[in-house]
Amino acid sequence: MKIRNEKFANAIAKIPQSTPPVWFMRQAGRYHSHYQALRKQYSFMELCKKPEIAAEVARGPVAEFDFDVSILFSDLLFPLEALGQGLEYTDAGPRLGFQLDSQSILKLKTPDQAIGALEFQAEALIKTRAVLPADKSLIGFVGGPWTLFVYAVEGGHSGSLTLSKSNPSLYRSFMEILVPLLEKNIALQLEAGAEIVMLFDTAAGEVSPSFFKSQLEPELARLAKKFPGRLGYYSKGTHATHVFRPEFLNLPWTGLGVDHRFSLPEYLPRADRPGFLQGNFDQALLFLEPALFDRALDEYLESYAKLSLNDRAGWVSGLGHGVLPKTPERNVKRFVERVREALR
């Protein structure tokens, strides 16, 4: 698959360039007036499952803010729905039909039975590609196996996650069902035109480095090796002892994303890292009033500007996590513009 955006292609290949590509997680979301206008007409489920509408949601921020990369507009919980766990979106957030345990796991469908319920994502990718400019890249995503397990068991990933961490046998049994489904889902998205697919593991930072290595890494390694050079990995709340170990870096990732707790300029020069490194301006700072925001952004960019082009090769500029609701659109636009002004 050709990488459409030149800057993004260079970042994946670690080719030195002055200006990095820019994309945000949740760049198509509640902060954006374009999204809000569509949300008045459709439910969130409809926004995701009507492919032509999902394409329009994804197109909007690229058209307005000129991001280099567009992302499939969907939700990471749909594999759980496809397996038969049910899913609805309420004012209090997503709600599954039942909690995963040693008995309810027997209700789940097989991966072959479940994959058909995810075909709407492939259709959404095809329609998104059709409405994007030719020079913008398009990526897909799925939830990380651990994050999906946590949601399946606990309904969310806040708190101590005692139910998830104390059920190793349930975790292993669920992985035997979930990981083959994720393989099918990733293949579906790649075949539909996603240039790469990102694994978003938002609950990964809630485990210790040893737990990450022994429990999470085997499934992540299986997926990375299944799709060498086509799969990226983002984890929230992790530290260098989780993801910047040689064993993890040596997996055939196309790139890694980290949150704002990392100082990326310290890791970009490392020769042993795969593909791109994506991140990682603190998304909460986008709420600063304009003058203070510009100052904070300039201060952040200075540390990258001090690196040689070789040392910052592979950087994909973005946020520590996703764009937050009610984020001022002015600052989103200014971020993209200022990165290109300061690093050219």
Secondary structure, 3 states (H helix, E strand, C coil): CCCCCHHHHHHHHCCCCCCCCECCECCCCCCCHHHHHHHCCCCHHHHHHCHHHHHHHHHHHHHHHCCCEEECCCCCCHHHHHHHHCCEEECCEEECCCCCCCCHHHHCCCHHHHHHHHHHHHHHHHHHHHHCCCCCEEEEEEECHHHHHHHHHHCCCCCCCHHHHCCHHHHHHHHHHHHHHHHHHHHHHHHCCCCCEEEEECCHHHCCHHHHHHHHHHHHHHHHHHCCCCEEEEECCCCHHHHCCHHHHCCCCCEEECCCCCCHHHHCCCCCCCCEEEEEECHHHHHCCHHHHHHHHHHHHHHHHCCCCCCCCCEEEEECCECCCCCCHHHHHHHHHHHHHHCC
